[in-house]
Structures are given as C-alpha cells and as structure tokens.
Amino acid sequence: MAFPNLYYKRTAATAKACYICYKPTATVLATIDTADFLYTCPVHLTDRGFATRVPDPDPEPKKQLVSPEEVAKVKREWEEKQRQKKDKGGGQVDGDGKNAAGGVHKDAEGKEAGEAGTDTDGKQEKKPANAVLIPSASPSEEPTSRPKHERYVLHRDIFALRTADHRRRRQAAQTKDLAPRLPGAPRSSLP
C-alpha cells in the first residue's frame, strides 16, 4: 500500500490535533485519494524541514480559436451575400417592411423586416449566421478539471514516519485477521 509523497492542502470542518505540536487545527494535508492524511498547523507548512510547497505548473497560454482578421473577413463576405440577396430579392422593400405587392417582407429566418435586430439608431444590426464565437478570456467562466489546492511534498524523514505508521497499522490488521485461525495454547498440564 504505497502512496506518493504528494499532499494537497485542504480545510476540514472540525479541528483536530496537529501532527507536530498537537494544537487544534483545521488544516489537513491529504493525498489525492485520501489514503493518507494528517492535520497540521499552517505555520508548519512554511517550515522546509516539514514540507515543501510544489509550485503549480504554468497555465497553458490561452489560444484564441479564430483570429480577428478571419472574423472580419467572414463578416464582410456575409454582408456581401446579404446585399446580393437584397438586390436579387423578389420585390422592393419599403421603409416600413412591406414590399410593393402590399405583403409583409420576411427575411431568411422568417422574421418580418421591421422586427430584425434593430439598435437604438433604427439601423438594422447585422449578425453573421456562420460567425464563430470567440471564447472570453475571463478565468471565472472557464471550467477546470484540476483541483486548486496547494500541493506539498513532505520531508523524507516525515514521509518515512508516515509510511512506517501505515505499515504498522496494516500488519496489526493482518494479525487480527490471522489470530482466530491459529490453534490455541493447551490449557491443561502435560501428564
């Protein structure tokens, strides 16, 4: 039952005795699968003789999926296609959204011409249908799969104490399991 010497700093709901000084603390160092954990004061975490903080790897640079030039190019192409559709369209459109035949003109989405996204100036807002959205670079919106806990490596002597303690516990549990199967000592004297 070997476990790696990599511990994550977490906070527990109840305070228990520190592994070093026995003062109550809610700070816990635990392995990723919680095979081993120990309560420790935050002061001891700054002591290099007890544990050393593992620096977090540099976050990967955020890649922008589409460059602004490509977005502008797609937008220009879309606007040109819309102008061509309007010029070839089946009738002239009045300012109030009705064509010359008296019916209401509808665009490709089925919306009336007067309903299409108008902004405060009264101009129609053009939104390309095939435009790719660029993800925002705000860190609060980006989901991460890795935990954000601080990582620590115990000093080799402290880690040796922890592994020896686990070995003793495992051997004691094996002894308790094995003891009922062994024969008992004789109770009477030999003749």
Salt bridges, closest charged atoms under 4 A:
ASP36 OD1 - ARG162 NH2 2.45
ASP36 OD1 - HIS166 NE2 2.87
GLU125 OE2 - LYS127 NZ 3.70
GLU142 OE1 - LYS62 NZ 3.46
GLU150 OE1 - LYS9 NZ 3.91
ASP157 OD2 - HIS155 ND1 3.91
ASP165 OD1 - ARG168 NH2 3.81
ASP165 OD2 - ARG169 NH2 2.83
